[in-house]
Amino acid sequence: MNRGLFIVFEGIDGTGKSTQLPLLANFLRNRGLVVVETREPTDGPYGQQIRALYSNRNQGTPQQELELFLQDRRQHVRQCIQPALDQGKVVLSDRYYFSTAAYQGAAGLDPKAIFARHAFAPQPDLVLLLTQTPADSVARIRNHRGDVLNDFEQQDQLEKVAALFASFEHDCIVRIPAARPIAEVHASICQAVLSLLTNKGVRCSD
């Protein structure tokens, strides 16, 4: 490939993105493709500031929160995503600017304005939007992961976020029902990705 492929996992918390991404990475590597796995927020200085908001989101305004995400993403694009794409690799990212539009949109900002501020960011070839009810997500976070809900994971917040994700109509989005066994979700993801590879004329081994 002269340019790599950019595939993004999106969805509300608890939909299984962090489980499904490495499964897809292995699927693609087994077919001879070079894969980069990454995530947002990153582990960089801006990403660390964002992670500090998980336990106390009242540290700043929604606009300040948005600026942190933009700074983190600029660095992510510059240091990781764009170089990998230029080298013909497949980049898999756990979250991207669709999450920013949904989560910061739910905090009161304009999602369309957030999308407009991402002219610097490469558009994904495919967005795998994992979908399930916020109630299912909260149950999975509490019961399967054994975690305490952070400030971004409260059910009333996730209801607003899910509604915004449902409103996005970008052509690159494929919705994947996530409230199913892991293997079934993975199979649906692989089907969507194989369709993308075919459309892009990417040759890979069986």
VENDAWO-V736323 format. One record per pair of residues at least 6 apart in sequence whose ideal C-beta (glycine too) atoms are under 6 Angstrom apart, sorted by the first residue. I is the first residue (numbers start at 1). GAP is how many residues later the second one is. Records with the same first field share a line. If there is no record, write none. Layout:
I: GAP ; GAP
//
This chain:
1: 87
3: 82
4: 81 ; 84 ; 85 ; 86
5: 85 ; 120
6: 85 ; 116 ; 118 ; 119
7: 85 ; 119
8: 85 ; 88 ; 116 ; 119
9: 8 ; 12 ; 85 ; 119
10: 88 ; 89 ; 117 ; 119
11: 118 ; 119
12: 125 ; 146 ; 149 ; 150
13: 124 ; 140
14: 123 ; 126 ; 127
15: 115 ; 117 ; 163
16: 162
17: 77
18: 76
20: 169
21: 71 ; 73
23: 163
24: 165
25: 10 ; 12 ; 67
27: 163
28: 7 ; 62
29: 6
31: 173 ; 174
32: 172 ; 173
33: 57 ; 171
34: 55
35: 55
36: 48 ; 53 ; 55
37: 55
38: 42 ; 55
39: 55
40: 55
41: 6 ; 9 ; 31
42: 30 ; 34
44: 31
46: 22 ; 25 ; 26
47: 25
49: 19
50: 18
54: 96
57: 94
62: 42 ; 45 ; 46 ; 47
66: 38
69: 31
77: 44
81: 10
84: 7
97: 21 ; 24
100: 14
101: 10 ; 13 ; 14
102: 59 ; 62 ; 63
103: 58
105: 6 ; 59
106: 54 ; 55
111: 53
124: 48
126: 46 ; 70
127: 45 ; 46
128: 46 ; 48 ; 61
129: 44 ; 46
130: 46 ; 48
131: 44 ; 46 ; 47
132: 46 ; 47
134: 21 ; 24 ; 25 ; 28
136: 43
137: 21
138: 17
141: 6 ; 12
174: 18
176: 12 ; 13
178: 7
//
